Amino acid sequence: MMVTTTFKQKSVLNLSLPQSRAQSSAQTETGNITISITKNEPFLHWDELPITEAELEARLKQVAQENPDMTVIVKPDKDSTTGHLVFVMDAANAVALNNIKLRTKPLRDAVE
């Protein structure tokens, strides 16, 4: 299952989040895993720290063993590749971390 949500907390990374028509959620990122995807290397960040794909898989496996209900929040830059987003989602699903949320910013002047 994938849910789209927005948060008010600003990132230290310079991300340009994609926009979404989805309603904003009151949930905060505290106590969740936050994985950012940037458009330039290093592409993956775990709580703002650069991480390799192998390190990401190992950490997700460890988290899943300790807390299988942990929420994974993915913050992709709007110009990052879909391949990195799919990799992160697949890595989380592979270890049964299925509560994945995609962080976006509200769509302005949406056209219906």
MOURGI-V553458 format. One record per residue. N is the residue number from 1. SS is DSSP state (alpha for helix, beta for strand, coil for the rest). D_FIRST is the distance of its C-alpha to the first C-alpha in Angstrom with 1 decimal. Layout:
BEGIN
N&SS&D_FIRST  N&SS&D_FIRST
END
This chain:
BEGIN
1&coil&0.0  2&beta&3.8  3&beta&6.7  4&beta&10.2  5&beta&13.1  6&coil&16.7  7&coil&19.1  8&coil&22.9  9&coil&23.7  10&coil&25.2  11&coil&24.7  12&coil&27.7  13&coil&26.5  14&coil&27.6  15&coil&24.3  16&coil&24.2  17&beta&20.6  18&coil&19.4  19&beta&19.6  20&beta&17.2  21&coil&18.1  22&coil&15.3  23&coil&17.0  24&coil&17.8  25&coil&16.5  26&coil&19.2  27&coil&17.4  28&coil&19.2  29&coil&18.5  30&coil&20.9  31&coil&19.9  32&coil&16.7  33&beta&16.6  34&beta&17.2  35&beta&17.3  36&beta&19.2  37&beta&19.8  38&coil&23.2  39&coil&25.0  40&coil&27.9  41&coil&28.4  42&coil&27.3  43&coil&23.9  44&beta&21.7  45&beta&22.4  46&beta&21.3  47&coil&22.3  48&coil&24.7  49&beta&26.3  50&beta&26.3  51&coil&24.7  52&coil&24.8  53&alpha&22.1  54&alpha&23.7  55&alpha&23.9  56&alpha&20.3  57&alpha&19.3  58&alpha&22.0  59&alpha&20.9  60&alpha&17.3  61&alpha&18.7  62&alpha&21.1  63&alpha&18.7  64&alpha&16.5  65&alpha&19.8  66&alpha&20.9  67&coil&17.8  68&coil&14.7  69&coil&13.1  70&coil&13.8  71&beta&11.7  72&beta&11.8  73&beta&12.8  74&beta&13.5  75&beta&16.6  76&beta&17.6  77&beta&21.0  78&coil&21.1  79&coil&23.5  80&coil&21.7  81&coil&20.8  82&alpha&17.6  83&alpha&18.5  84&alpha&18.2  85&alpha&14.7  86&alpha&13.6  87&alpha&15.6  88&alpha&14.1  89&alpha&10.4  90&alpha&12.0  91&alpha&14.2  92&alpha&11.7  93&alpha&9.7  94&alpha&13.4  95&coil&14.3  96&coil&11.5  97&coil&10.4  98&coil&6.7  99&beta&6.9  100&beta&7.2  101&beta&8.9  102&beta&11.1  103&beta&14.5  104&coil&16.6  105&beta&19.9  106&beta&20.8  107&coil&22.0  108&coil&25.8  109&coil&27.7  110&coil&24.9  111&coil&26.4  112&coil&25.1
END
